Amino acid sequence: MRSFLSLLLLFIFTGIIAQTPESDIAKTFMRQGDYSNAILVLKKAHEQNPGDLATAKDLALCYYFQNDNTNGIAVLKTFLDAPAGDDQCYQITCNMLLAADKKKDAEKLYKKGLKKFPKSGPLYNDLGELLWVKQDYSAIKLWEQGIQQDPSYPKNYYNAARYYYLSPEKVWGLIYGEIFVNLEPNTQRSSEIKDIMLESYKKLFIDSRLQDIKTKNEFAKAYLVTMQQQADIAAQGIQTESLVMIRTRFILNWSETYAAKFPFRLFDFHKQLLQEGLFEAYNHWLFTSTSNLPAYQNWINMHLTEYNNFDRIQKGRIFRLPVGQYYNN
């Protein structure tokens, strides 16, 4: 699974594995792709200290890379019910079960892991992906739970945005897509979602009276009513320039009417960028950078100071969402 492969890279290249002489040696071997030598080092360390979770996870990952899922699962088995275990133990073990074509066992273990770690975004995401592969569309319920319980974990937003893009849903695909791009700004997935967002805005305004779209969700209703007020701009066509105007007016109207009722980190960020004169740069990064790269490069050349100021903020910030701003009930 893609999310698990990302986890593996995170372990190896950002130094999450335990900082001991043995782990440093093992990490060097892992970076070199020499998993056999990494296993030799980590196996000895694990035998000397079998209760060390970090070493056990590193060893299991190396076994996974060697397609030795039986030994990898055995390493983590004792941690699954132990107080020292964490949600990553379940995630790693489940992915090894999937690699061993034991889908039913993996599904059971994911569910067990979520009972123990009900706020684990990665477990909700991975179980949702497993259900999606089975064409079980209740996967969206898991991704929604992951968003609610672990709002700064990105991959539930990614999967939910793609799901809603293919559905009649008019709001949540756009909301979740933009949150994802801010949580994970520089990946192939973020480029995919940027393209989806541009098409989603076009689909949104095809309906002439957005506020008449039936929805019981108060946040979505407020979003559609506010967006309807920008329909005259959308009638000229949807491209970055019109979206800058649409989204600027949307935030100004939302701030006056709904911000107190629905505090929302994403819209607060929009307002901040407007106040700093960087909202146009943000929208070009969001839409033009993938839909028309030559036009984006031309815009940068014409607005170099604005681009540099936005780029500085973009590289220096960490976008996070607080718990409690979940409105898709």
Secondary structure, 3 states (H helix, E strand, C coil): CHHHHHHHHHHHHCCCCCCCHHHHHHHHHHHCCCHHHHHHHHHHHHHHCCCCHHHHHHHHHHHHHCCCHHHHHHHHHCCCCCCCCCHHHHHHHHHHHHHCCCHHHHHHHHHHHHHHCCCCHHHHHHHHHHHHHCCCCCHHHHHHHHHHHCCCCCHHHHHHHHHHHCCCCCCHHHHHHHHHHHHCCCCHHHHHHHHHHHHHHHHHHHCCCHHHCCCCCHHHHHHHHHHHCCHHHHCCCCCHHHHHHHHHHHHHHHHHHCCCCCCCHHHHHHHHHHHCCCHHHHHHHHHHHHHCHHHHHHHHHHCHHHHHHHHHHHHHCCCCCCCCCCCCC
